[in-house]
Amino acid sequence: MALQIRRGSDASRGTTRFASGELIYTTDQKDLWVGDGTPNGGTQIAPVKSVNGYPATVAGAGAGNVVLTTDNIAEGANTARKYYSSTSSKADAAAALVAGNAGNTGITFSYNSGTGAINAVLQNAGGLSTVSGDPNPALGGNLSLNSRNITGTGNVNITGTITATSFTGTVTTDSITPVTSLVLYGATSNPLTVRGIPAVSGSVNIDINTFKGTVGSPTNTGAGDQIGSFRALGYRDGNYKIGSQITTAWTSDADFTTNNPKSVLFFATGNNNETQTGLPPASLDGNGTFTAKIIQIPSYATGAYPAGGTITALSGVTITGVAGQFQCASTTLTLGATVTIRGNIAGATISGYTSPTTYYVIATNGSTTFTLSTTGNGTGVTTSGTTPTGLTYSMLLPQKGMMIFDSTTNDFMGFNGTNWVAFTGP
């Protein structure tokens, strides 16, 4: 036989005062209540009808049960979250990146909540602005300067080849050993050129510093030691062969207590160098003495002697004949002198003249009259008119002390400052 307790509608329960401990069951709500003797209605003890406002009628709930998911319950403001979503993790990661990047200018982060994407933007698309934070930076590929410069103070240490179209600055090397440690090339069709401008006064020098011992501990060179050499070599059959050489050496009696010890300069060609016994090279010592095995003086036909030295301008020049005869203001004139004429001629003619043309003096009175020819021992050039205009005349005279051999008279000739004279002997 079943035990039944007081029962009725939930509405009647709410208006009835029940004795303490009395049980009441609502037939419409199917709830169990217990009376406590004071307020009407008693206190509900079963079942649980809702959680956080959700009743037992939530999908999936059975009678007297409430089944909830994270979609039904708000997380609240507490940062120590009880559950986490993919969207939340992305948003928090993005917020951390943005906050951690504050003050940096190389990259910025942003978050698109619609797509769930964290975007990174490089602000310096041209490359790194500084690598000072990396104590040992290294390239993973070729570095392009992109028409930019590398500037600063410091050293560049490299193992390999440096290729450049031009160089400005100072090349310094502690040692050129072996010879291939420093190689300079000229342009394809031009020789290597070294240029310099002396400061105020002085000269541009290429120094060869020679020592014995090592770079770190040099020791003295001594009497008779070779102290420098310039050589010109040509490539042939797999080797570079010596064409000529200029060598400097201390003399055997060099006094090293002075700033300029005695030395000798040797001149040699490829088939006549100081290493070939019996074929000594030409040399120049500190006393100005030039020594050579053979001295060959060039020969010229009479009237075709060479000129050289200081250029003199002729003035007051007029034509006085039809066979190259001229007159000028008084100056020093000699046979063998050359006269270079420049400019656009007017008022007279010189046969075959183009600017500039160099002529030879083949006759002169030594001061005001002279005859010009296109060759040293030829005939006078054809001329007409009297006073040519638009021209300049530059004369080059032989210099005192010049020596030649006259192939016409078979005489050695010397220029004494005024005339060429033959060496007649004692």
C-alpha positions as CSV (number, residue, x, y, z in Angstrom):
1,M,0.0,0.0,0.0
2,A,1.6,3.4,-1.1
3,L,2.4,6.2,1.3
4,Q,0.8,9.4,0.2
5,I,1.6,12.9,1.4
6,R,-0.3,16.2,1.3
7,R,-0.8,17.3,-2.3
8,G,-2.5,19.9,-4.4
9,S,-1.9,22.7,-6.9
10,D,1.1,25.0,-6.7
11,A,-1.3,27.9,-6.4
12,S,-3.0,26.5,-3.3
13,R,0.4,25.6,-1.8
14,G,1.4,29.3,-2.0
15,T,-1.5,30.4,0.2
16,T,-1.2,27.6,2.8
17,R,0.9,27.5,6.0
18,F,2.3,24.0,6.6
19,A,3.5,22.5,9.9
20,S,7.2,22.1,10.4
21,G,8.4,19.0,8.6
22,E,5.2,18.5,6.7
23,L,5.7,17.4,3.1
24,I,3.7,18.8,0.2
25,Y,3.6,17.7,-3.4
26,T,2.3,20.0,-6.2
27,T,0.5,18.0,-8.7
28,D,0.7,20.5,-11.5
29,Q,4.4,21.5,-11.1
30,K,5.5,18.1,-9.7
31,D,7.7,19.8,-7.1
32,L,8.3,18.6,-3.5
33,W,8.1,21.1,-0.7
34,V,8.6,20.9,3.1
35,G,6.8,23.1,5.6
36,D,8.6,25.1,8.3
37,G,5.6,26.4,10.3
38,T,6.0,30.1,9.5
39,P,5.7,31.4,5.9
40,N,3.1,30.1,3.6
41,G,4.1,27.7,0.9
42,G,7.1,26.0,2.6
43,T,10.5,25.5,1.1
44,Q,11.2,23.6,-2.2
45,I,13.5,20.6,-1.9
46,A,13.2,18.8,-5.2
47,P,13.6,18.6,-8.1
48,V,16.1,21.3,-9.6
49,K,14.1,23.1,-12.1
50,S,16.6,25.5,-13.6
51,V,20.3,26.5,-13.6
52,N,21.3,30.1,-14.5
53,G,17.7,30.6,-15.7
54,Y,17.7,27.6,-17.9
55,P,14.8,25.1,-17.0
56,A,14.8,21.4,-17.3
57,T,13.1,21.7,-20.7
58,V,16.5,22.5,-22.3
59,A,17.1,20.2,-25.2
60,G,18.6,17.0,-24.1
61,A,17.4,17.3,-20.5
62,G,15.3,14.7,-18.9
63,A,12.7,15.3,-16.2
64,G,14.4,16.9,-13.2
65,N,17.7,17.4,-15.1
66,V,19.3,20.5,-16.5
67,V,22.0,20.0,-19.2
68,L,24.1,23.1,-20.1
69,T,27.0,23.8,-22.5
70,T,29.5,26.7,-22.6
71,D,27.1,28.3,-25.1
72,N,24.6,28.7,-22.2
73,I,26.8,30.1,-19.5
74,A,28.7,33.4,-19.7
75,E,32.4,33.3,-18.7
76,G,32.4,36.5,-16.7
77,A,35.2,39.0,-16.1
78,N,37.6,36.7,-14.2
79,T,40.8,36.5,-16.4
80,A,41.5,33.0,-15.0
81,R,39.1,31.4,-17.5
82,K,37.4,28.1,-16.9
83,Y,37.1,27.3,-20.6
84,Y,38.8,28.6,-23.8
85,S,37.8,28.9,-27.5
86,S,39.7,29.1,-30.7
87,T,38.5,32.6,-31.3
88,S,39.5,33.7,-27.8
89,S,43.0,32.2,-28.3
90,K,43.5,34.1,-31.6
91,A,42.3,37.4,-30.1
92,D,44.6,37.0,-27.0
93,A,47.6,36.1,-29.2
94,A,47.0,39.1,-31.4
95,A,46.7,41.4,-28.4
96,A,50.0,40.0,-26.9
97,L,51.8,40.6,-30.2
98,V,50.5,44.2,-30.6
99,A,51.3,45.0,-27.0
100,G,54.8,43.5,-27.2
101,N,55.6,45.4,-30.4
102,A,54.9,48.8,-28.8
103,G,57.7,51.2,-29.6
104,N,59.3,49.1,-32.4
105,T,59.3,50.5,-35.9
106,G,60.4,47.5,-38.0
107,I,57.1,45.6,-37.9
108,T,53.4,46.0,-36.8
109,F,50.7,43.5,-36.0
110,S,46.9,43.7,-36.4
111,Y,44.0,41.3,-35.8
112,N,41.0,40.7,-38.1
113,S,38.3,39.2,-35.8
114,G,36.1,38.5,-38.9
115,T,38.7,36.2,-40.6
116,G,40.6,35.3,-37.4
117,A,43.9,36.3,-39.1
118,I,46.9,38.0,-37.4
119,N,48.5,40.3,-40.0
120,A,52.2,41.4,-39.8
121,V,53.4,44.4,-41.8
122,L,57.1,45.3,-42.4
123,Q,57.4,49.0,-42.2
124,N,61.0,49.1,-43.6
125,A,60.5,47.3,-46.9
126,G,63.9,48.4,-48.2
127,G,65.8,46.2,-45.7
128,L,67.1,46.3,-42.2
129,S,67.8,49.7,-40.8
130,T,70.4,48.4,-38.4
131,V,72.1,45.1,-37.5
132,S,73.8,46.5,-34.4
133,G,71.8,44.2,-32.2
134,D,73.3,41.1,-33.9
135,P,76.9,40.5,-32.7
136,N,77.6,38.1,-35.6
137,P,75.3,38.8,-38.6
138,A,75.6,36.6,-41.6
139,L,74.1,36.8,-45.1
140,G,72.2,33.9,-46.5
141,G,72.7,35.0,-50.0
142,N,74.1,37.8,-52.2
143,L,73.7,41.3,-50.9
144,S,72.5,44.0,-53.4
145,L,73.3,47.6,-52.5
146,N,70.3,48.7,-54.6
147,S,72.2,51.9,-55.6
148,R,72.9,52.6,-51.9
149,N,76.2,53.2,-50.1
150,I,78.0,51.4,-47.3
151,T,79.6,54.2,-45.1
152,G,81.2,54.3,-41.7
153,T,84.5,54.0,-39.9
154,G,86.0,50.5,-39.4
155,N,87.7,47.7,-41.3
156,V,86.6,45.3,-44.0
157,N,88.2,41.9,-43.8
158,I,87.4,39.6,-46.7
159,T,88.8,36.4,-48.2
160,G,88.0,36.4,-51.9
161,T,87.9,38.9,-54.8
162,I,86.8,42.5,-54.6
163,T,85.6,43.8,-58.0
164,A,85.0,47.5,-58.6
165,T,84.8,49.9,-61.5
166,S,86.7,52.6,-59.6
167,F,88.4,53.2,-56.2
168,T,89.0,56.3,-54.2
169,G,91.1,56.3,-51.1
170,T,94.2,54.7,-49.8
171,V,95.3,51.1,-50.4
172,T,97.5,49.9,-47.5
173,T,99.2,46.5,-47.2
174,D,101.6,45.3,-44.6
175,S,103.4,43.1,-47.0
176,I,103.5,42.2,-50.7
177,T,104.8,38.7,-50.4
178,P,104.4,36.9,-52.8
179,V,104.1,39.3,-55.7
180,T,100.5,38.2,-56.4
181,S,99.2,39.5,-53.1
182,L,98.5,42.9,-54.7
183,V,97.7,43.1,-58.4
184,L,96.6,46.3,-60.2
185,Y,95.2,46.2,-63.7
186,G,94.9,49.0,-66.2
187,A,91.9,49.4,-68.6
188,T,91.7,47.1,-71.6
189,S,93.2,49.6,-74.0
190,N,95.0,51.9,-71.5
191,P,98.0,51.5,-69.2
192,L,97.7,51.6,-65.4
193,T,97.8,55.3,-64.4
194,V,98.7,56.6,-60.9
195,R,97.7,60.2,-60.4
196,G,98.3,62.5,-57.5
197,I,98.3,66.2,-56.6
198,P,101.1,67.3,-54.3
199,A,99.9,69.4,-51.3
200,V,101.3,73.0,-51.8
201,S,104.8,71.7,-52.7
202,G,106.5,68.4,-52.9
203,S,106.1,65.4,-55.2
204,V,103.9,62.3,-55.6
205,N,105.9,59.2,-54.6
206,I,105.5,55.5,-54.9
207,D,107.5,54.0,-52.1
208,I,109.1,50.6,-51.9
209,N,110.1,49.9,-48.3
210,T,112.6,47.0,-48.1
211,F,113.7,45.2,-45.0
212,K,115.2,41.9,-43.8
213,G,113.6,39.8,-41.2
214,T,109.8,39.9,-40.9
215,V,107.1,42.5,-41.0
216,G,106.7,42.4,-37.2
217,S,110.5,42.4,-36.6
218,P,112.3,44.1,-39.5
219,T,116.1,44.0,-39.5
220,N,118.6,46.2,-41.4
221,T,119.5,46.1,-45.1
222,G,123.2,46.3,-45.7
223,A,125.9,47.5,-48.2
224,G,125.4,45.9,-51.6
225,D,121.8,44.8,-50.9
226,Q,119.2,45.3,-53.5
227,I,116.4,47.5,-52.1
228,G,113.9,47.8,-54.9
229,S,113.0,47.0,-58.5
230,F,110.5,47.9,-61.2
231,R,110.0,45.3,-63.9
232,A,107.9,45.2,-67.1
233,L,106.9,41.7,-68.1
234,G,105.0,40.2,-71.1
235,Y,103.0,37.1,-71.2
236,R,104.2,34.4,-73.5
237,D,103.6,30.6,-73.7
238,G,102.2,30.3,-70.1
239,N,104.8,32.6,-68.4
240,Y,105.5,36.2,-67.9
241,K,108.9,37.1,-69.3
242,I,111.0,40.1,-68.2
243,G,111.2,42.9,-70.8
244,S,113.0,45.6,-68.8
245,Q,114.1,46.3,-65.2
246,I,115.1,49.3,-63.1
247,T,116.8,48.2,-59.9
248,T,118.2,50.2,-56.9
249,A,120.9,48.8,-54.6
250,W,123.2,50.2,-51.8
251,T,126.8,50.6,-52.9
252,S,129.5,48.5,-51.2
253,D,130.7,51.7,-49.4
254,A,127.3,53.1,-48.4
255,D,127.4,55.2,-45.3
256,F,124.3,54.3,-43.2
257,T,125.0,57.1,-40.7
258,T,123.5,59.6,-43.2
259,N,120.0,60.0,-44.3
260,N,120.9,59.4,-48.0
261,P,123.4,56.5,-48.2
262,K,125.2,56.0,-51.5
263,S,123.2,53.8,-53.9
264,V,123.3,52.9,-57.6
265,L,120.5,52.6,-60.2
266,F,120.7,49.8,-62.7
267,F,118.9,49.9,-66.1
268,A,118.5,46.6,-67.9
269,T,116.5,45.0,-70.7
270,G,115.3,41.4,-70.8
271,N,118.5,40.2,-72.6
272,N,120.8,42.4,-70.5
273,N,120.2,42.2,-66.8
274,E,122.4,42.1,-63.7
275,T,122.1,38.4,-63.4
276,Q,123.8,37.6,-66.7
277,T,127.6,37.4,-66.2
278,G,129.6,39.4,-68.7
279,L,126.7,41.7,-69.7
280,P,126.5,44.4,-67.0
281,P,123.6,46.8,-67.3
282,A,123.8,50.5,-67.6
283,S,124.0,52.3,-64.2
284,L,123.7,55.7,-62.6
285,D,125.5,56.4,-59.3
286,G,125.0,59.1,-56.7
287,N,127.7,61.3,-58.3
288,G,125.7,61.6,-61.5
289,T,128.1,59.2,-63.4
290,F,126.3,57.2,-66.0
291,T,128.1,54.0,-67.0
292,A,127.1,51.8,-70.0
293,K,128.8,49.1,-72.0
294,I,128.0,51.0,-75.3
295,I,126.6,54.5,-75.9
296,Q,124.9,54.8,-79.3
297,I,124.5,58.3,-80.6
298,P,121.7,58.6,-83.3
299,S,122.7,59.9,-86.7
300,Y,121.1,62.6,-88.9
301,A,121.7,63.9,-92.3
302,T,123.1,67.4,-92.6
303,G,120.3,69.9,-92.2
304,A,118.0,67.4,-90.5
305,Y,119.4,67.8,-87.0
306,P,116.8,67.4,-84.1
307,A,115.5,70.1,-81.9
308,G,114.4,70.1,-78.2
309,G,114.1,72.1,-75.1
310,T,112.2,75.4,-74.5
311,I,109.5,76.5,-76.9
312,T,109.9,80.1,-78.1
313,A,107.1,82.1,-79.8
314,L,108.0,84.0,-83.0
315,S,106.5,87.4,-83.6
316,G,106.3,89.9,-86.5
317,V,106.4,87.0,-89.0
318,T,106.0,87.9,-92.7
319,I,106.6,86.0,-96.0
320,T,109.5,87.2,-98.0
321,G,109.7,84.7,-100.9
322,V,107.9,82.0,-102.9
323,A,110.1,79.1,-101.6
324,G,109.4,79.2,-97.9
325,Q,111.4,82.4,-97.0
326,F,110.2,84.2,-93.8
327,Q,111.3,87.1,-91.7
328,C,110.6,87.7,-88.0
329,A,111.4,90.0,-85.1
330,S,115.0,89.5,-83.9
331,T,115.6,86.2,-82.0
332,T,118.0,83.3,-81.9
333,L,117.6,81.0,-85.0
334,T,119.6,77.9,-85.9
335,L,119.6,75.2,-88.5
336,G,117.7,72.1,-87.2
337,A,115.2,74.2,-85.3
338,T,111.5,73.3,-85.8
339,V,108.6,75.8,-86.2
340,T,105.0,74.7,-85.5
341,I,102.4,76.9,-87.2
342,R,98.8,76.9,-85.9
343,G,95.6,78.7,-86.8
344,N,93.4,79.6,-89.8
345,I,95.6,81.3,-92.4
346,A,94.4,84.4,-94.2
347,G,96.1,87.1,-96.4
348,A,98.8,84.6,-97.7
349,T,99.2,80.9,-98.6
350,I,101.6,78.1,-97.5
351,S,101.3,75.1,-99.8
352,G,99.7,72.0,-98.1
353,Y,99.2,73.8,-94.8
354,T,96.7,72.5,-92.2
355,S,96.6,73.5,-88.5
356,P,98.9,72.5,-86.9
357,T,101.9,71.7,-89.1
358,T,105.6,71.5,-88.0
359,Y,108.3,72.7,-90.4
360,Y,112.2,72.5,-90.3
361,V,114.5,75.5,-90.5
362,I,116.8,74.7,-93.4
363,A,118.4,78.1,-93.8
364,T,118.8,81.2,-91.5
365,N,120.9,84.2,-90.9
366,G,120.8,83.3,-87.2
367,S,118.4,86.1,-86.0
368,T,115.7,87.5,-88.4
369,T,115.4,85.4,-91.6
370,F,114.7,81.7,-92.1
371,T,113.5,79.2,-94.7
372,L,111.0,76.4,-93.8
373,S,110.7,72.9,-95.3
374,T,108.5,70.0,-94.5
375,T,111.6,67.8,-94.0
376,G,114.9,68.3,-92.3
377,N,117.0,68.3,-95.4
378,G,114.3,69.1,-98.1
379,T,113.5,72.1,-100.2
380,G,111.6,75.2,-99.1
381,V,107.8,75.0,-99.0
382,T,105.8,77.0,-101.6
383,T,104.5,80.3,-100.2
384,S,102.7,83.4,-101.5
385,G,101.6,86.7,-100.2
386,T,103.4,88.8,-97.6
387,T,101.6,89.1,-94.3
388,P,99.6,86.0,-93.2
389,T,97.1,86.6,-90.4
390,G,95.4,84.2,-87.9
391,L,98.6,82.2,-87.3
392,T,100.9,81.6,-84.3
393,Y,104.5,80.4,-84.6
394,S,106.2,78.2,-81.9
395,M,109.9,77.5,-82.4
396,L,111.8,74.6,-80.7
397,L,115.6,75.1,-80.7
398,P,118.4,72.6,-80.2
399,Q,119.9,72.7,-76.7
400,K,123.4,73.3,-75.6
401,G,125.2,70.1,-75.0
402,M,123.2,67.9,-77.5
403,M,125.3,65.4,-79.5
404,I,124.5,63.7,-82.7
405,F,126.3,61.9,-85.6
406,D,126.2,63.6,-89.0
407,S,125.6,60.7,-91.5
408,T,126.4,63.1,-94.4
409,T,129.8,64.3,-93.3
410,N,130.6,61.3,-90.9
411,D,131.3,63.7,-88.1
412,F,130.2,63.8,-84.5
413,M,128.4,67.1,-83.9
414,G,127.7,69.0,-80.8
415,F,125.5,72.0,-80.2
416,N,127.4,74.8,-78.3
417,G,124.3,76.9,-77.7
418,T,124.6,78.8,-81.0
419,N,125.8,76.4,-83.7
420,W,126.3,72.7,-84.4
421,V,130.1,72.1,-84.5
422,A,132.0,69.1,-85.5
423,F,134.3,67.1,-83.1
424,T,137.5,67.3,-85.0
425,G,139.7,65.7,-82.4
426,P,143.2,66.8,-81.2
